[in-house]
Amino acid sequence: MTSELLYESSAAPRSEDGERKVAQKRWRLLARALTRSLNFFEDEVLGKNEEISARRFTTFDLLHQVHLENEDECTWWLYTGLLEGELYEVLVRRISKCFTANELIGFNNTGNVCVWPSEECLAYYLLKNPEICRRRKVLELGGGMSCLAGVLAAKYCEPSSVTLTDGNARSVENVRCIVERNGMAGLTRCAVVQWARAAKALRQSSTAACSQEFNGEASYEVILCADCLFFDEARLDLVDTINGWLADDGVALVMAPRRGTTFREFAEAAVQRGFIARQVESYDTEVWSRHLDLLATNRDYCPDIHFPVLLELTKQKKIPPG
Ligand SMILES: C[S@@+](CC[C@H](N)C(=O)[O-])C[C@H]1O[C@@H](n2cnc3c(N)ncnc32)[C@H](O)[C@@H]1O
């Protein structure tokens, strides 16, 4: 992708020559810093005020979204879904701020930009397959500002507990508001978890301790993770975090678009770490049919960056000695 060119052309001021050169230089630096984290978000463009704005494809419309009210830089939405005759609904708070390039360079803010289609598809998949989470300890990693999959699992899939996490403190604050407003605080806890810190703690200790704020339990039977595979620097930490916290008989459901080679690189790293990895494209008939429809009708739909593939990670059975 040519993010450098994209940012330059969309944001350089049309004023004095010298001023333009300084601006271009600045944008080149910003673009370089952003490229690594936004490399696969080429449908985000930087607008006039250096804000991330237009996204051309945002949802598979699996859940109906109705705007309820505004609150500071946030908006409240009612998400509903009618699945096989059952009505599902949840209140979701979304951060509606436009992020500047500088803000995106701080701790990753991609989870505050929107609820990404992978999160939507993972949530939908869990509603269709509630037995996956039933009576199980569930952990969501990198859930962004909604943790929609974990929140809906908590509300409808009868898990024994749900822990919702992200590395971005603002995302987690937002998730806390969602949990509270939906009256789910008893069953659900929220915490800031950065994979590098978690993986380091897990590597150092066999008892799975973690950050100051979050004392990870020994193991989770289900780990959820949506659209988190494109962070090159964090990939191995994410694999190690999942490995450290996943119960021996647990399953990690990792959903993400391919985004170039990033999905494959993650899957390979997971296999290298000892996981059994099963990749599924057609995991749900409805999602698959919408994908085919979009392919035929929507020129902005690009499966490489928009279609979430499911990766199921399980641990190899330990063979007892002797
Ligand atoms: C593309 S967003 C996906 C968010 C959400 N799962 C969704 O699909 O709407 C990637 C998420 O990964 C989180 N993230 C990135 N690097 C991280 C790290 N090193 N540790 C923890 N979370 C991280 C970001 O804060 C962000 O919320």
Ligand as a Chemical Component Dictionary entry (heavy atoms), coordinates in Angstrom:
data_LIG
# 
_chem_comp.id                   LIG 
_chem_comp.type                 NON-POLYMER 
_chem_comp.pdbx_formal_charge   0 
_chem_comp.three_letter_code    LIG 
# 
loop_
_chem_comp_atom.comp_id 
_chem_comp_atom.atom_id 
_chem_comp_atom.alt_atom_id 
_chem_comp_atom.type_symbol 
_chem_comp_atom.charge 
_chem_comp_atom.model_Cartn_x 
_chem_comp_atom.model_Cartn_y 
_chem_comp_atom.model_Cartn_z 
_chem_comp_atom.pdbx_ordinal 
LIG C1  C1  C 0  -8.436  -3.344 15.004 1  
LIG S1  S1  S 1  -8.686  -3.164 16.713 2  
LIG C2  C2  C 0  -9.890  -4.423 17.018 3  
LIG C3  C3  C 0  -10.735 -4.081 18.186 4  
LIG C4  C4  C 0  -11.954 -4.996 18.339 5  
LIG N1  N1  N 0  -11.550 -6.346 18.549 6  
LIG C5  C5  C 0  -12.849 -4.874 17.115 7  
LIG O1  O1  O 0  -12.704 -5.734 16.224 8  
LIG O2  O2  O -1 -13.656 -3.955 17.064 9  
LIG C6  C6  C 0  -7.236  -3.895 17.474 10 
LIG C7  C7  C 0  -7.269  -3.839 18.994 11 
LIG O3  O3  O 0  -6.078  -4.427 19.508 12 
LIG C8  C8  C 0  -5.647  -3.666 20.632 13 
LIG N2  N2  N 0  -4.198  -3.827 20.773 14 
LIG C9  C9  C 0  -3.249  -3.501 19.876 15 
LIG N3  N3  N 0  -2.030  -3.803 20.342 16 
LIG C10 C10 C 0  -2.224  -4.322 21.573 17 
LIG C11 C11 C 0  -1.342  -4.821 22.569 18 
LIG N4  N4  N 0  -0.030  -4.851 22.369 19 
LIG N5  N5  N 0  -1.873  -5.270 23.726 20 
LIG C12 C12 C 0  -3.217  -5.253 23.922 21 
LIG N6  N6  N 0  -4.103  -4.799 23.014 22 
LIG C13 C13 C 0  -3.613  -4.321 21.857 23 
LIG C14 C14 C 0  -6.019  -2.241 20.286 24 
LIG O4  O4  O 0  -6.105  -1.431 21.437 25 
LIG C15 C15 C 0  -7.331  -2.441 19.549 26 
LIG O5  O5  O 0  -8.426  -2.331 20.406 27 
# 
loop_
_chem_comp_bond.comp_id 
_chem_comp_bond.atom_id_1 
_chem_comp_bond.atom_id_2 
_chem_comp_bond.value_order 
_chem_comp_bond.pdbx_ordinal 
LIG C1  S1  SING 1  
LIG S1  C2  SING 2  
LIG S1  C6  SING 3  
LIG C2  C3  SING 4  
LIG C3  C4  SING 5  
LIG C4  N1  SING 6  
LIG C4  C5  SING 7  
LIG C5  O1  DOUB 8  
LIG C5  O2  SING 9  
LIG C6  C7  SING 10 
LIG C7  O3  SING 11 
LIG C7  C15 SING 12 
LIG O3  C8  SING 13 
LIG C8  N2  SING 14 
LIG C8  C14 SING 15 
LIG N2  C9  SING 16 
LIG N2  C13 SING 17 
LIG C9  N3  DOUB 18 
LIG N3  C10 SING 19 
LIG C10 C11 SING 20 
LIG C10 C13 DOUB 21 
LIG C11 N4  SING 22 
LIG C11 N5  DOUB 23 
LIG N5  C12 SING 24 
LIG C12 N6  DOUB 25 
LIG N6  C13 SING 26 
LIG C14 O4  SING 27 
LIG C14 C15 SING 28 
LIG C15 O5  SING 29 
# 
